[in-house]
Amino acid sequence: MFPSEVIWGLFFIFQISIGFMGNSLLFMLCVCIFLDKNHLKKPIDLICIHLTSVNALTILFKLIPDIVSSFGVKHFLDDVGCKATLYIYRVTWGLSICTTALLSGYQAITISPIHSRWAWLRSKLSTCIYSSFLFFWITNMLIYSYIIETVEANHNVTIVGLEYSTLHCQTSQLRQNHSVAFGSVVIIRDLLFVILMMWSSLYTVNLLYKHRQRAQHIHSPSLSPQSSPEIKATHTILLLVSCFVFFHCSNSFIVFYVFHKAEKDSRLKRITGIFSSCYPTVCPFVLLKNSKITSKLTSSLSKLRIIFS
């Protein structure tokens, strides 16, 4: 075991600790808010619960095998283990994309004016959340069922050519038409939800700009962007979408490069592990910037302190 591999392993441990603790904290916070009868339940709390759950699973099933491999335990996953870990990781990563797009779209509809063409969707948001989650789960599980057929454990051979591989798993030799179809479906899904994120983000930025212009023209404190919790929540969602697009594009570029590289470099595989886990790690801390969530947490903790005292 080389010192550089130990450094990679320690970095993975640091990343998984920060990411899992952040998602667990936000998950418990959102659950407490959602179950608190004294607060008005909103669909955004349920979306955050789902997002933090899939983010935590993404971090665990991506980084734990990389940590074990970095500390010198080679080939610890057999074919079944590789299929299970990579399948769960890819499904939860796909769910993270879909849920982030849903969160962005929900916020755009929430702050849209009453006379907007999208205003009629407000009354239907709460009833569409569970059906959206079910659709996301079924879609991603079907898309990545291809992994169950094709992935196998790494063997003591040098991988050369167009093959997908991680530190512990690799794809078997496949018929090209099947792999092209699978790649096309994944790319179409990613483009669809990224475009939805970008559209909703541009829509909300336009609304915020018009709101600010009206506030400056009227000089009314009630129109101040800083006084509205919805505006602050919108800023948080925009920051979250920006983080997702940056990390997703960076990770996709590196994966594409590794896939087409003649000889697979273990350092690049570790870098893809880092980038693929960056968004799930950063996500809860971006959402915790929302003053509405933190104020609810402070209120809940104050009530608990009064009850126990």
C-alpha positions in Angstrom: 0.0 0.0 0.0 1.5 3.3 -1.1 1.4 6.5 1.0 -0.5 8.3 -1.8 -3.3 5.7 -1.5 -3.5 6.3 2.2 -3.9 10.0 1.6 -6.7 9.3 -0.9 -8.4 7.1 1.7 -8.2 9.7 4.4 -9.6 12.3 2.0 -12.5 10.0 1.2 -13.1 9.4 4.9 -13.2 13.2 5.5 -15.6 13.7 2.6 -18.0 10.9 3.6 -18.0 12.1 7.2 -18.9 15.7 6.2 -21.4 14.7 3.6 -23.2 12.0 5.6 -23.4 14.2 8.8 -24.7 17.1 6.8 -27.4 15.1 5.0 -28.3 13.4 8.3 -28.7 16.7 10.1 -30.8 18.2 7.3 -32.9 15.0 7.0 -33.7 15.0 10.8 -34.4 18.7 10.6 -36.8 18.4 7.7 -38.5 15.4 9.3 -39.1 17.3 12.6 -40.5 20.3 10.6 -42.7 18.0 8.5 -44.1 16.2 11.6 -44.5 19.2 13.8 -48.2 19.9 14.0 -47.6 23.5 15.0 -46.1 24.4 11.7 -47.6 24.5 8.2 -46.4 21.6 6.2 -45.2 22.4 2.8 -44.1 20.2 -0.1 -40.6 21.6 -0.1 -39.9 20.0 3.2 -40.9 16.6 1.7 -38.7 17.2 -1.3 -35.7 18.1 1.0 -36.3 14.8 2.9 -36.2 12.8 -0.3 -33.1 14.7 -1.6 -31.1 14.3 1.6 -32.0 10.6 1.7 -30.8 9.8 -1.8 -27.7 12.0 -1.3 -26.7 10.1 1.8 -27.1 6.8 -0.1 -25.1 8.1 -3.0 -22.2 9.1 -0.7 -22.2 5.8 1.1 -22.3 3.5 -1.9 -19.8 5.5 -3.9 -17.2 6.3 -1.3 -17.1 3.3 1.1 -15.8 0.9 -1.6 -13.3 3.6 -2.7 -12.1 3.9 0.9 -11.7 0.2 1.4 -9.8 0.0 -1.9 -7.5 2.9 -1.1 -6.4 1.2 2.1 -5.1 -1.8 0.2 -8.0 -4.2 0.3 -8.2 -5.2 -3.4 -10.9 -7.2 -5.1 -13.0 -7.3 -1.9 -16.2 -7.1 -4.0 -17.3 -10.1 -6.1 -19.6 -9.8 -9.1 -22.8 -9.6 -7.0 -21.3 -6.9 -4.7 -20.2 -4.8 -7.7 -23.6 -5.1 -9.3 -25.3 -4.1 -6.1 -23.1 -1.2 -5.0 -22.8 0.3 -8.5 -26.5 -0.1 -9.2 -27.6 1.6 -6.0 -25.1 4.4 -6.5 -26.2 5.1 -10.0 -29.9 4.9 -9.1 -29.6 7.3 -6.2 -27.4 9.7 -8.2 -30.1 9.7 -10.9 -32.7 10.4 -8.2 -30.6 13.3 -6.9 -30.7 14.8 -10.4 -34.5 14.4 -10.7 -35.2 15.7 -7.2 -33.0 18.8 -7.6 -34.9 19.6 -10.8 -38.2 19.1 -9.0 -37.0 21.4 -6.2 -36.0 24.0 -8.6 -39.3 23.8 -10.5 -41.3 23.9 -7.3 -39.6 27.1 -6.2 -40.1 28.7 -9.6 -43.8 28.0 -9.5 -44.1 29.1 -5.8 -42.8 32.6 -6.5 -44.6 33.0 -9.8 -47.2 35.9 -9.9 -50.8 35.1 -9.6 -51.5 36.1 -13.2 -48.6 33.9 -14.4 -49.3 31.0 -16.8 -47.8 28.7 -14.2 -49.9 29.9 -11.3 -52.5 27.2 -11.8 -49.9 24.5 -10.8 -49.6 25.8 -7.3 -52.8 24.0 -6.1 -51.6 20.8 -7.7 -48.0 20.8 -6.3 -48.8 19.0 -3.0 -50.7 16.2 -4.8 -48.0 15.6 -7.4 -45.0 15.1 -5.0 -45.5 11.4 -4.2 -46.4 10.5 -7.8 -43.3 12.4 -9.0 -41.1 10.4 -6.5 -42.6 7.1 -7.7 -42.0 8.1 -11.3 -38.4 9.0 -10.5 -37.7 5.7 -8.7 -39.3 3.5 -11.4 -37.5 5.4 -14.2 -34.1 5.3 -12.7 -34.4 1.7 -11.6 -35.3 0.6 -15.1 -32.6 2.7 -16.7 -29.8 1.2 -14.6 -31.1 -2.3 -14.7 -28.6 -2.5 -17.5 -25.8 -2.5 -14.9 -27.0 -5.7 -13.3 -26.4 -7.5 -16.6 -23.1 -5.9 -17.5 -21.0 -5.1 -14.4 -18.5 -7.5 -12.9 -15.7 -7.4 -10.4 -12.2 -6.1 -11.4 -9.7 -8.9 -12.2 -6.0 -8.7 -12.3 -5.9 -7.5 -15.9 -5.1 -4.2 -17.5 -8.2 -2.6 -18.9 -7.6 -1.2 -22.4 -10.2 0.3 -24.7 -13.7 1.7 -24.4 -14.8 0.2 -21.0 -16.3 1.7 -18.0 -14.4 0.9 -14.8 -14.0 2.0 -11.2 -11.4 1.0 -8.6 -13.2 -2.3 -7.9 -15.7 -2.9 -10.8 -15.7 -2.9 -14.6 -18.1 -3.6 -17.4 -17.9 -6.8 -19.3 -17.5 -7.0 -23.1 -20.8 -5.9 -24.5 -22.6 -5.6 -27.8 -22.0 -2.0 -28.9 -25.6 -1.3 -29.9 -26.8 -2.1 -26.3 -24.2 0.2 -24.7 -24.9 3.0 -27.1 -28.7 2.7 -26.3 -28.0 2.8 -22.6 -25.6 5.8 -22.9 -28.2 7.7 -25.1 -31.0 7.1 -22.5 -28.8 8.4 -19.7 -27.7 11.5 -21.7 -31.3 12.3 -22.7 -32.4 12.0 -19.0 -29.6 14.2 -17.8 -30.2 16.8 -20.5 -33.9 16.8 -19.8 -33.6 17.5 -16.1 -30.6 19.9 -16.4 -32.6 21.9 -19.0 -35.5 22.0 -16.6 -33.2 23.2 -13.8 -31.7 25.9 -16.1 -35.1 27.0 -17.3 -36.6 27.3 -13.8 -33.5 29.1 -12.6 -33.6 31.7 -15.5 -37.3 32.1 -14.9 -36.8 32.8 -11.2 -33.8 35.1 -11.9 -36.1 37.1 -14.2 -38.8 37.3 -11.5 -36.3 38.4 -8.9 -35.0 41.1 -11.3 -38.5 42.4 -12.0 -39.3 42.3 -8.2 -36.2 44.3 -7.5 -37.0 46.9 -10.1 -40.5 47.4 -8.7 -39.1 47.7 -5.2 -36.6 50.4 -6.3 -39.3 52.2 -8.1 -41.9 52.2 -5.4 -39.5 52.4 -2.5 -41.7 50.3 -0.3 -40.3 48.3 2.5 -42.9 45.6 1.9 -41.3 44.9 -1.5 -37.8 44.6 -0.2 -36.2 41.4 -1.5 -34.5 40.9 1.9 -37.9 40.9 3.7 -39.4 37.9 1.9 -38.6 34.3 3.1 -39.6 33.1 -0.4 -37.0 35.3 -2.0 -34.3 34.0 0.4 -35.3 30.4 -0.3 -35.1 31.1 -4.0 -31.6 32.4 -3.7 -30.7 29.2 -1.9 -32.2 27.0 -4.7 -30.4 29.0 -7.3 -27.1 28.5 -5.5 -27.9 24.7 -5.2 -28.7 24.4 -8.9 -25.4 26.2 -9.8 -23.4 23.8 -7.6 -25.2 20.8 -9.2 -24.5 22.0 -12.8 -20.8 22.7 -12.0 -20.1 19.4 -10.3 -22.2 17.3 -12.7 -20.5 18.8 -15.8 -17.1 18.4 -14.3 -17.7 14.8 -13.3 -19.2 14.0 -16.7 -16.2 15.4 -18.5 -13.8 13.4 -16.4 -15.8 10.2 -16.8 -16.0 10.7 -20.5 -12.2 11.3 -20.7 -11.5 8.1 -18.6 -13.9 6.1 -20.7 -12.1 7.0 -23.9 -8.6 6.8 -22.5 -6.7 3.8 -23.7 -5.3 2.9 -20.3 -7.3 3.4 -17.2 -5.6 5.6 -14.6 -6.5 4.8 -10.9 -5.9 8.4 -10.0 -8.5 9.6 -12.4 -10.9 7.0 -11.1 -10.4 8.4 -7.6 -11.0 11.9 -8.9 -14.3 10.9 -10.4 -15.3 9.5 -7.0 -14.5 12.8 -5.4 -16.4 14.9 -8.0 -19.4 12.5 -8.1 -19.8 12.9 -4.3 -19.2 16.7 -4.2 -22.8 17.7 -4.9 -24.3 15.3 -2.4 -21.8 16.6 0.2 -22.3 20.3 -0.5 -26.1 20.1 -1.0 -27.3 20.0 2.7 -25.0 22.9 3.7 -26.4 25.0 0.8 -30.0 24.2 1.9 -29.1 25.0 5.5 -28.4 28.6 4.4 -32.2 29.0 4.1 -33.1 31.2 7.0 -36.6 29.8 7.0 -35.4 26.3 7.8 -32.9 27.5 10.4 -35.6 29.7 12.1 -37.9 26.7 12.3 -35.1 24.6 13.8 -34.4 27.3 16.4 -38.1 27.5 17.3 -38.4 23.7 17.6 -35.3 23.5 19.8 -36.7 26.3 22.0 -39.9 24.4 22.5 -38.1 21.2 23.3 -35.9 23.0 25.8 -39.0 24.5 27.5 -40.7 21.1 27.6 -37.8 19.2 29.1 -37.0 22.0 31.6 
